[in-house]
């Protein structure tokens, strides 16, 4: 009797599960169809959103970040909706609860990863540089090539790829050399003590201004000052501005042209650029010059 009762209970349970499965099958199929259609629609929406944002901004990082946010947010909503259609709403609730708890635990376990991710989000909306800007971050000097959520990639001028954590960019000073395209360079010129300083300054400044690539406006003026009194020369410091987005190559080429033109104009106007003078001093106990050939 007990054996027959047990078999009957098993039979009833199987029938109940079977009936539930039959009842749920149309809902599950509908949920799967909704998921598939939802993924296709999410791609269409993402592409449309990407094109719309790209037409209003030239910032590829911002476009990429917002597009991914829209896509993943839409997919999550479709997944929750599909689970509810299939009668599995309690699973969606459980997943969200578990995900929230896991996020807290993972956040403590991987503090640096979370910090870099949040820093990447912040930099996506408000950052001190754009792609291909020349920047100095800490002691890393190079051109920005890409930005991800966790790190930013710089290409140094000697060919190295450097990946800087986004949290470091948030914390450290960032020097942007090409944000507006203007950059000031300088170099030193030594003239003879017998030369006219004001004449030399005028000749040098004229040579600088007439060099191709040099900017000389009210806001960005070229000028020459007395820098120091050397052993054999009066040292002048020459300042000038250039506009270039190719900081290292472009600015260096213009500086080279400026120095060449200054040297030619100085010689043409009879101004001397003496070499360093070495002084030999003889003390009281010395009677001969301490030099041998």
C-alpha positions in Angstrom: 0.0 0.0 0.0 2.8 2.4 0.9 4.6 1.4 -2.3 1.6 2.2 -4.4 1.1 5.5 -2.6 4.7 6.5 -3.3 4.4 5.6 -7.0 1.2 7.6 -7.2 2.9 10.7 -5.6 5.7 10.4 -8.1 3.3 10.1 -11.0 1.3 13.1 -9.8 4.4 15.2 -9.4 5.6 14.3 -12.9 2.2 15.1 -14.4 2.2 18.4 -12.5 5.7 19.4 -13.8 4.7 18.3 -17.3 1.5 20.3 -17.3 3.5 23.3 -16.0 6.1 22.8 -18.7 3.4 22.6 -21.4 1.7 25.8 -20.0 5.1 27.6 -19.8 6.5 26.6 -23.2 4.6 29.2 -25.3 5.8 31.9 -22.8 9.4 30.7 -22.9 9.4 30.6 -26.7 7.9 34.1 -26.7 10.6 35.3 -24.2 13.3 33.8 -26.4 11.9 35.6 -29.5 11.7 38.8 -27.5 15.4 38.4 -26.5 16.5 37.8 -30.1 14.5 40.7 -31.4 15.7 42.8 -28.5 19.4 42.2 -29.4 18.8 43.1 -33.0 16.9 46.3 -32.0 19.7 47.2 -29.5 22.3 47.1 -32.3 20.1 49.3 -34.6 19.5 51.7 -31.7 23.2 51.8 -30.8 24.3 52.4 -34.4 21.7 55.2 -34.8 22.7 56.7 -31.5 26.4 56.5 -32.4 25.8 58.3 -35.7 23.7 61.0 -34.0 26.3 61.7 -31.3 29.1 61.6 -33.9 27.4 64.3 -35.9 27.3 66.6 -32.9 30.7 66.0 -31.4 34.2 65.1 -32.7 35.0 63.2 -29.5 35.3 59.5 -30.4 35.7 58.4 -26.7 32.5 60.1 -25.6 30.7 58.6 -28.6 31.9 55.1 -27.8 31.1 55.4 -24.1 27.6 56.7 -24.5 26.9 54.1 -27.3 28.0 51.2 -25.0 26.0 52.6 -22.1 22.8 52.7 -24.2 23.4 49.3 -25.7 24.0 47.5 -22.4 21.2 49.3 -20.6 18.8 48.3 -23.4 19.9 44.7 -23.2 19.4 44.5 -19.5 15.9 45.9 -19.8 15.1 43.4 -22.5 16.5 40.5 -20.4 14.4 41.5 -17.4 11.3 41.9 -19.5 11.8 38.5 -21.2 12.2 36.7 -17.8 8.9 38.2 -16.6 7.1 37.2 -19.8 8.4 33.6 -19.3 7.0 33.7 -15.7 10.5 33.9 -14.3 10.4 37.4 -12.8 11.7 36.1 -9.5 14.9 35.0 -11.3 15.4 38.5 -12.6 14.9 39.9 -9.1 17.4 37.4 -7.7 20.0 38.2 -10.4 19.8 41.9 -9.7 20.1 41.3 -5.9 23.0 39.0 -6.4 24.7 41.4 -8.8 24.3 44.3 -6.4 25.9 42.3 -3.6 28.6 41.0 -5.8 29.4 44.5 -7.0 30.0 45.6 -3.4 32.2 42.6 -2.7 34.2 42.9 -5.9 34.6 46.6 -5.3 36.4 46.0 -2.1 38.4 43.1 -3.6 39.5 45.0 -6.7 39.6 48.6 -5.4 42.2 49.8 -8.0 40.2 48.4 -10.9 37.0 50.1 -9.7 38.9 53.3 -9.1 40.4 53.3 -12.6 37.0 52.5 -14.1 35.3 55.4 -12.3 38.2 57.6 -13.3 37.7 56.5 -16.9 34.0 57.5 -16.7 34.9 60.9 -15.3 37.5 61.4 -18.0 35.0 60.5 -20.7 32.9 63.5 -19.8 35.6 65.9 -18.4 39.2 65.4 -19.3 42.2 67.7 -19.9 43.1 66.4 -23.4 41.8 64.8 -26.6 43.1 62.2 -28.9 46.5 63.1 -30.5 47.2 65.9 -28.0 50.8 66.1 -26.7 50.8 65.9 -22.9 53.0 65.5 -19.9 51.5 63.3 -17.1 53.9 62.8 -14.2 57.2 62.1 -16.0 55.6 60.6 -19.1 55.7 62.8 -22.1 54.0 61.8 -25.3 51.0 61.9 -27.6 47.6 60.6 -26.5 46.6 57.7 -28.8 43.6 56.1 -27.1 41.5 56.1 -23.9 39.8 53.1 -22.3 37.7 52.9 -19.1 40.7 51.6 -17.1 43.8 53.3 -18.7 44.9 55.8 -21.3 47.6 55.0 -23.9 50.4 57.5 -24.7 53.0 57.2 -27.5 56.3 58.7 -26.4 58.5 60.4 -29.0 61.1 57.7 -28.8 58.5 55.1 -29.9 57.3 53.5 -26.6 53.7 52.8 -25.8 52.8 53.7 -22.2 49.6 52.8 -20.5 48.7 55.1 -17.6 46.0 54.2 -15.1 43.1 56.7 -15.3 43.2 57.2 -11.6 46.8 58.6 -12.0 45.5 61.1 -14.6 42.8 62.3 -12.2 45.3 62.7 -9.3 48.4 64.1 -11.1 48.9 67.4 -12.9 48.4 67.2 -16.7 50.4 69.5 -18.9 48.8 69.8 -22.4 51.2 71.2 -24.9 48.8 71.3 -27.9 45.3 72.1 -26.6 45.2 75.4 -28.4 48.1 74.8 -30.8 50.3 77.6 -29.4 53.6 76.8 -27.8 56.5 79.1 -26.7 60.1 78.1 -27.3 63.4 79.8 -26.3 67.1 79.5 -26.7 70.2 81.4 -25.7 72.6 83.5 -27.8 76.0 84.9 -26.7 77.3 88.2 -28.0 80.6 90.0 -27.5 80.9 92.5 -24.5 81.8 95.2 -27.0 78.7 94.8 -29.1 75.6 97.0 -28.8 73.0 95.0 -26.8 70.0 96.9 -28.0 71.1 96.5 -31.7 71.7 92.8 -31.1 68.2 92.4 -29.6 66.6 94.2 -32.5 68.5 92.2 -35.1 67.7 88.9 -33.4 64.0 89.7 -32.9 63.7 90.8 -36.6 65.3 87.5 -37.7 62.9 85.5 -35.5 59.7 87.3 -36.6 60.6 86.8 -40.3 61.1 83.0 -39.9 58.3 80.9 -41.4 56.1 79.3 -38.7 56.7 81.9 -36.0 53.6 83.6 -34.6 54.0 87.2 -33.6 50.7 88.8 -32.4 49.7 91.0 -29.5 48.9 87.9 -27.4 51.9 85.9 -28.6 54.8 88.2 -29.0 58.5 87.4 -29.7 61.0 89.2 -27.6 64.7 89.1 -26.5 66.1 89.7 -23.0 69.5 89.8 -21.4 69.7 86.5 -19.6 73.1 86.6 -17.9 76.7 87.8 -18.1 78.9 84.9 -19.1 82.7 84.6 -18.9 83.3 85.8 -22.4 79.8 86.7 -23.7 76.6 88.6 -22.8 74.0 85.9 -23.0 70.6 86.9 -24.5 67.5 84.7 -24.2 65.3 84.6 -27.2 61.5 83.8 -26.8 59.1 83.1 -29.7 55.8 81.4 -30.3 54.8 78.8 -32.8 51.4 77.2 -33.7 51.6 73.5 -34.3 49.8 70.3 -33.3 52.8 68.2 -34.0 54.7 69.5 -31.0 57.9 67.5 -31.0 58.6 67.5 -34.8 56.9 70.7 -35.9 58.2 72.9 -33.0 61.7 71.5 -33.3 61.9 72.1 -37.0 60.7 75.7 -36.6 63.2 76.3 -33.7 66.0 75.0 -35.9 65.0 77.5 -38.7 64.9 80.3 -36.2 68.4 79.6 -34.8 69.8 79.3 -38.3 68.3 82.7 -39.4 69.4 84.4 -36.2 73.0 83.2 -36.7 73.0 84.5 -40.3 71.6 87.9 -39.4 74.0 88.4 -36.5 77.0 87.7 -38.7 75.6 89.9 -41.5 75.2 92.9 -39.1 78.8 92.6 -37.7 77.8 91.3 -34.3 80.3 88.8 -32.8 79.6 85.5 -31.1 82.9 84.8 -29.4 83.8 81.3 -28.2 84.4 80.7 -24.5 87.6 82.2 -23.1 89.8 80.0 -20.9 91.8 82.0 -18.3 95.2 80.6 -17.1 96.2 82.0 -13.7 99.8 81.8 -12.4 100.3 81.8 -8.7 103.3 83.4 -6.9 105.3 80.2 -6.7 105.0 79.6 -10.5 107.3 81.2 -13.0 106.5 79.3 -16.1 103.2 78.9 -18.0 101.9 75.4 -17.0 101.3 74.3 -20.6 103.1 71.6 -22.6 102.8 70.6 -26.2 
